[in-house]
Amino acid sequence: MKTKHIIAALLLMVCTNLMADDYKYLTISYNDSEDDISLPVVQKISFENNYVVVTTANGKYSYPISIMDKISFNTRDIDTAIEGLPEQAEDLTYKSGKLAVKGDGLLRIYNTSGTLLNIANVKEGANVNLNNLPAGVYIVRMNDKTIKVRK
């Protein structure tokens, strides 16, 4: 009788593992945009002062709750290829370590692997110092504008 219970428990564990989704990303949807954060680097998700705060091995990222549509876990693969991004855009320009941003919106900086490195809610423009980032290529996105920055 004990053997039957052990076999049933083992089958239940195997079947449960087979049916479980293999989630790979935390997806945050807002303002008709989505950020996908690799789950292995996510350490904590919390709600602080009207923000969703995602703590990762690379740092903390805050998303204003007021602009969020949903938070989900998914398995989709993300293409990280970069092709034909403009070096400058009217509202986003980079020169000598400084990123000049015009307008209002959520500014996001990614590395070439697609990892979100920084996010900021910009009001009435800003000058962002990128000297704290190592030399390399970065993708900067705000609203519908995306540029490639070589530092």
N, C-alpha and C positions, 0 to 999 in steps of 0.2 A: 504494500500500500504506500509506503514511504517513497518507493522508487517512482511510482506513478505521479506523485505530487512533485517530486524533483524534476522529472521529465516535463511535466506540464509547466512548471515554473520556468524552466530553461527555454521551452518553446515560446512561451509568452514573451520572455526577454528578447529572444531573437526576432520574433515577429514585430515587436514594438520598435526595435532598432531599424528594421527594414522599412517600416511605414513612416518613421520620423523623417521630416524634411531636413536636408543638410543646408541650413541657413549659413550664408557667407557674408551678408552685408546688412547693416542697419541703414535703412533708407529714410531720409527726412524730406518730406515734400512741402514746399511753400512757394507762394507767388508764381505758380506755373513752372517751378524749377524743382530739381531733386538733387540731394547730396547723398552719395553712397559711401559709407564708412566701413572698412573691412572689420568684421567682428573680432578677429583675433587681437586687434589693437584696442578694442573698446574695453575699458575697465569699469566704468560706472555711467549710468544715465540718471540724472536727477532733475528736479523741478525747483528752481530758485528764483525768487523775485520776478515772476512772470516770464521766465526763460526756461527752456529745456537745455540743460548743460550735459554735454557728452564729454566725459573724461576718457582720454585715450593714452596710449604709450607716448604719443607725439605731443600731447598738450590738451587743453580744454577748449571746447567749441560751444558757443552759446547761440541759441536760436530763439528769437522773440516768439512767444506763444501766439501773439496776436496775428502773425502772418503765416502760421503753420497750417497745413491742410491735413497731414497725417504722418505718423511714424510707423514704419513696418520693418519686418525682417524678410529678406528675400534670398534667392539662390542664383539670380541671374548673373551672368558674366558681364563684366564691364569692359568695353573697348577703351583702351587708354592711348590709342594712336593719336598723334597730333599732326594734322595736315592743314596747310594753308591758313593758319591763323594770322591776322594782321599784326604787324609789329607795334602799331599805334592805332588808337581810335580817338575820335574827337573828345570823348568824355574820360578816357583813360590814357595817360601818357607817362612814360618812364624815361628818366634822364638822371645820370650820376647818382644812382642809389635812391632816388626819390620817385615815388609814384604819385602823380597828380590826378585826383579824382574830382570830376564835376558832377553835381546833382545829388540826388538822394537814392539810397538803395542798400542792398546787402552786398558787400564786397567780399569775394572769396578768392583765396590764393591757393593754388594746387601745385604739387610738384609734377614731373613728367610721368610718374607712376599713377597719377590720379588721386593721390592722397591729399585730403584737405589739410592744409597747414595753418590757415588763419581765416577767420571770418569776423567781419565788423559791420555794424549798422551805421552807414554814413548819412549824415544830415547836412545838406547845403555844402557838399564838397569836403575834401580833405587832402592833406599831403601826408603820404605814408612813407616812412623810412624803411627800406628793405635791407639795410646794411646788416641786420642780425641774421639774414639768410646766407648760407654758403653760396659760393659762385655756382652758377648753373642756369638752367632754363626753367621758367615758371609760367603757369597759366593764371591769368588774372581775369576774373569775371565779375561784372556788376550789371544787374538787370539783363538787357539783351546784348550787351557789349562784352566781347572776350578778346583779350590780347595775349600775345606771347612776350615774355620778358626774359632777356638774356642779361644775366648779372655776372 
